[in-house]
Amino acid sequence: MEYKGCSPGGSALIDQACEKVLTELDCNFVGLALQNTDGPDVRWHYAAGNSNEKYKRITVRYGKGIAGKVISTGRPMYVENFPEYVAGKALEYPIMLAEALKYAYAVPIHFKGIPKGVFLIGNRSGQPINENKQNTARNAARTLELKLNG
């Protein structure tokens, strides 16, 4: 699934943007999830620093998991010391489990002013995601919004 505003070469540009953020922030994982155009489900479409291909098979319901919660609220979400400090069960955070992430910061990506995607950065080590890295992630999300909105 690609949003209509994403050009044919847009996929490669988004992959490059994820790789750039991964290197810039010295984090372990960068991912982009998008809500399906034909329903409420949310899927992870792009990743950099992934340890496996499981992210491609993860689908969460609107309002569930990190991606679903960020899209439904339209607000960023920070997860620290996973799975100790999460609301609900660890199984409700499949991207954290699939990539063995301890820390994650996710921001919404808007399509025509409506939250339809999530940009996530994460660490597998015990290294928290500081305010500076969170700002960089927010800026990267704005850049991806521009690419997706064409």
JOBELQUI-V61562 format. One line per field, one symbol per residue. ss: DSSP state (H for helix, E for strand, C for the rest). Layout:
BEGIN
ss: ???
END
This chain:
BEGIN
ss: CCCCCCCCCHHHHHHHHHHHHHHHHCCCEEEEEEECCCCCCEEEEEEECCCCCHHHHCEECCCCHHHHHHHHHCCCEEECCCCCCCCCCHHHCHHHHHCCCCEEEEEEEEECCEEEEEEEEEECCCCCCCHHHHHHHHHHHHHHHHHHHC
END
